Amino acid sequence: MVDHYRIFEFASSFASHMHELHKEINDKIAQNNANYKLRADVRKRLKLFNVGDFVIVRIRLEQFLSGTVKKLHARSAGLFQILKNLNDNAYVVELSKNFDISSTFYVEDSRL
């Protein structure tokens, strides 16, 4: 019976050691993720626009119907006025009807 007690004691100490090790690793991962986000946010430029501002919109080829646009068409289409602010990341712009695409654009698709 003494042998069973030692095995239980060893298993219990091993389990608590593994639990502490997992907790330590999770804390280290969280700390590294926070440091990575801090370094990445330094290079990030926050772009906020107001209703009525004019922006240059970059139109990707995927936004058009297939066969309607050629590979060498302009990727930036003139100045367009912002009609509505959906959130800090998406805006509705005033597109002319001949574009036949959605008028909602993300910040990464617009240039000031």
C-alpha positions as CSV (number, residue, x, y, z in Angstrom):
1,M,0.0,0.0,0.0
2,V,2.9,2.3,0.6
3,D,4.0,1.9,-3.1
4,H,0.6,3.1,-4.2
5,Y,0.9,6.2,-2.1
6,R,4.3,7.0,-3.6
7,I,2.9,6.6,-7.1
8,F,0.0,8.8,-6.3
9,E,2.3,11.4,-4.8
10,F,4.6,11.4,-7.8
11,A,1.7,11.6,-10.3
12,S,0.1,14.4,-8.3
13,S,3.4,16.4,-8.2
14,F,3.9,15.7,-12.0
15,A,0.4,16.9,-12.8
16,S,0.8,20.1,-10.8
17,H,4.2,20.7,-12.4
18,M,2.6,20.3,-15.9
19,H,-0.2,22.6,-14.9
20,E,2.2,25.3,-13.8
21,L,4.3,24.8,-17.0
22,H,1.2,25.2,-19.2
23,K,0.2,28.3,-17.3
24,E,3.7,29.8,-17.7
25,I,3.8,29.0,-21.4
26,N,0.3,30.6,-21.9
27,D,1.5,33.7,-20.1
28,K,4.6,33.9,-22.2
29,I,2.6,33.5,-25.4
30,A,0.2,36.3,-24.3
31,Q,3.2,38.5,-23.5
32,N,4.8,37.9,-26.9
33,N,1.5,38.6,-28.7
34,A,1.2,41.8,-26.8
35,N,4.7,42.8,-27.7
36,Y,4.2,41.9,-31.4
37,K,1.0,44.0,-31.5
38,L,2.8,46.9,-30.0
39,R,5.6,46.8,-32.6
40,A,3.1,46.3,-35.4
41,D,0.9,49.2,-34.4
42,V,3.8,51.6,-34.5
43,R,3.9,51.3,-38.3
44,K,0.2,51.3,-38.6
45,R,-1.3,54.6,-39.8
46,L,-4.9,55.3,-38.7
47,K,-6.9,56.8,-41.5
48,L,-10.2,58.4,-40.6
49,F,-12.4,60.3,-43.0
50,N,-15.4,62.4,-42.6
51,V,-18.6,62.6,-44.7
52,G,-18.0,64.9,-47.6
53,D,-14.2,64.2,-47.8
54,F,-12.8,63.3,-51.2
55,V,-10.7,60.2,-51.6
56,I,-9.0,58.3,-54.4
57,V,-10.4,54.8,-54.5
58,R,-8.3,51.8,-55.6
59,I,-10.4,49.4,-57.5
60,R,-9.2,45.8,-57.5
61,L,-9.8,43.6,-60.6
62,E,-11.7,41.1,-58.4
63,Q,-14.4,43.7,-57.8
64,F,-15.5,43.8,-61.5
65,L,-17.5,41.2,-63.3
66,S,-15.3,38.8,-65.2
67,G,-14.6,39.9,-68.7
68,T,-15.5,43.6,-68.2
69,V,-12.1,44.9,-67.3
70,K,-8.6,44.3,-68.7
71,K,-5.5,43.7,-66.8
72,L,-3.9,47.0,-67.6
73,H,-6.9,49.2,-66.7
74,A,-6.2,52.0,-64.2
75,R,-6.2,50.7,-60.6
76,S,-7.1,54.1,-59.1
77,A,-10.2,55.8,-60.1
78,G,-10.5,59.6,-59.6
79,L,-11.7,61.5,-56.6
80,F,-15.0,60.4,-55.0
81,Q,-16.9,62.0,-52.2
82,I,-17.7,60.0,-49.1
83,L,-21.5,59.8,-48.6
84,K,-21.7,57.7,-45.5
85,N,-19.4,56.5,-42.7
86,L,-20.3,52.8,-41.9
87,N,-17.6,52.5,-39.3
88,D,-13.9,53.5,-38.9
89,N,-13.0,50.9,-41.5
90,A,-15.7,51.1,-44.2
91,Y,-17.2,54.0,-46.1
92,V,-19.8,54.4,-48.8
93,V,-18.5,56.6,-51.7
94,E,-20.3,58.2,-54.6
95,L,-19.5,56.1,-57.6
96,S,-20.8,56.8,-61.1
97,K,-23.2,54.2,-62.4
98,N,-20.9,52.9,-65.2
99,F,-18.6,51.2,-62.6
100,D,-21.3,48.5,-61.8
101,I,-19.7,47.6,-58.5
102,S,-20.6,48.1,-54.8
103,S,-20.0,51.6,-53.5
104,T,-18.8,50.4,-50.1
105,F,-15.0,50.5,-49.7
106,Y,-12.6,49.6,-46.9
107,V,-10.0,52.1,-45.7
108,E,-7.2,50.0,-47.3
109,D,-8.8,50.6,-50.7
110,S,-8.8,54.4,-50.4
111,R,-6.1,56.9,-50.6
112,L,-6.1,60.5,-49.4
